[in-house]
């Protein structure tokens, strides 16, 4: 009694031990671990990013405050040095005994010192020295007598001497008299006024703002001085009020401030002359690139949950059912059922499509083997007869040796030698009958030798293009004599009557599951038949007028399966094109 592969009612699989349950368990474990890991990496990345930005902001703030304080200190020192000049003592005294030349030299000396002060720092816009008793006004570019406006200017700004930094009408300036402050202006011999370049300070602040809506500003509460970079918009003023409202915020610190419902990473540094330097970056903009990863994690969890719900149905539909279908088909084959209704419908390129294709190919080959038992003897006799006919074709043999003789007589020894080599390869292949199949490289070599022989005979009438066989197909086993007879058919039936401009092309191509050999010519249609008539005769396995094609067609189908064989169609050259179609899955 034959063993049954599958019962009519397959046994029920315990869901605890099923592959589907194990798949889901592993999937949920993977989802849980990957979610925890993704969350940890996300929040750790945020922490690292914020710390990195804070470190950068702290370094920038320290550098800026140290730099600007040092420049102000240098300006102050140069102002004090100017008052210590020996010639200035003679200039401020109207009763001095200086000659006109000495007076002019003293004025030029002080003007050079003012120019030196202006050029010493980009922060200095103008530098002016007022000498009320000497009735002189010396600036870095002009020397003139004091006017009434100048005296009013001195009286207005004289009270600012006690302050290091002053602001008025958006002008930032420093003043000094070189002596302790005295309420009696009439006792003042010299008044030094230096205006700082406000735009340069703002431009320097702007260099720190590399993120959208970021900003920085200098704020001195006592003098109500505020210099803010333009990029920060209105956040600087709001942040200044926020810092002013809480004295603890004025300490040097790195903190996160909530201003206008937004979080800012903020760095505060104290300046000896400008009060506070504040730099801020919106946390939202700093972490913008990382925010999308939060949504990616969320989307990842949702997608994984959806996949976990649908994977069971997917496994059932795409694995379990096709497997049961395949097992039932094997069970029917085991009972000897080889009918055509056993053929399984192939899928769209998945693993089961290959299994189904293999099953269909197996059953088809079994049916062909059964058929071969009855037709093998007949086909073998006819194949051997065709091969013997090719071997002893007297017309081809006589013409070949006649052509060789003519070449030797003409003294074309190199061409004659090559011609003889082609004859040797051709007849060696025909007389070597060790097996029914040969590597495709040998089959192509045999056909190329035959083509070269014929091409040498008809070189003035027929042009031949024989493409190189791709190396990966050299070892492909094929039935003997599948290519040369087709080329011979092209010469005899297509190109025989061509007196000039004959064309023969042999090419190779990969076309989906097929590896194809194309033999095309521009001659007359084979035996007066149209390609569709030849194809019809081949498919119906009828004895058409081109019996050589039918022989090759049958042997290819037996060797490779029903989807292989020959196809005949109109050639792009104008004649007939014969295509040898080999199934690649046969040898892959």
Buried (B, 14 or more C-beta within 10 A) or exposed (E): EEEEBBEEEEEEEEEEEBEBBEBBEEBEEEBEEBBEEBEEEBEEBBEEBBEEBBEBBBEBBBEBBEEBBEBBEBBBEBBEEBBEBEBBBBBBBEEBEBEEEBBEEBBEBBBEBBBBBBEBBBBBBBBBBBBBBBBBBBBBEEBEEBEEEBBEBBEEBBEBBEEBBBBEEEEBBBBBBBEEEEEEBEEBBBBBBBBBBBEBBBEBBBEBBEBEBBBBBBBBEEBEBBBBBEBBEEBBBBBBEBBEEEEEBBEBEBEEBEBEEBBBBBBBBEBEBBBBBBBBBBBBBBBEEBEEBBEEBEEBBEEBEEEBEEBBEEBEEBBBEBEEBBEBBBBBBEEEEEEEEBEBEBBEEEEBBEBBBEBBBEBBBEBBEEEEEEEEEEBEEBBEEBBEEBBEEEEBEEBBEEBBEEBBEEEEEEBBEBBBEBBEBBBEBBEEEEEEBBBBBBBBBBBBBBBBBBBBBBEEBBBBEBEEBEEEBEEBBBBBBBBBBBBBBBBBBBBBEBEEEBBBBBBBEEEEBBBBBBBBBBBBBBBEBBBEBBBBBBEEEEEBBBEBBBBBBBBBBBBBBBBBBBBBBBBEBEBBBBBBBBBBBBBE
